[in-house]
Amino acid sequence: MNKAVTHDPEYLAFLQRKVDQARADIAAGRVHRHEEVEAEMDALFTELERQGRRRPA
């Protein structure tokens, strides 16, 4: 990471908020297994491909 970025207090505060939120989500059980995410994305791509085939060119 660029030194200018790592010493920017606003950016460091932003990162800390993100880390804190992620830790709170994990503690609250708001997590998704990798397999669940892959299945959801596969279904989404399949649906988008289906929709794309229905549209006239």
Beta strands, then each sheet from edge to edge (+ up, - down):
end
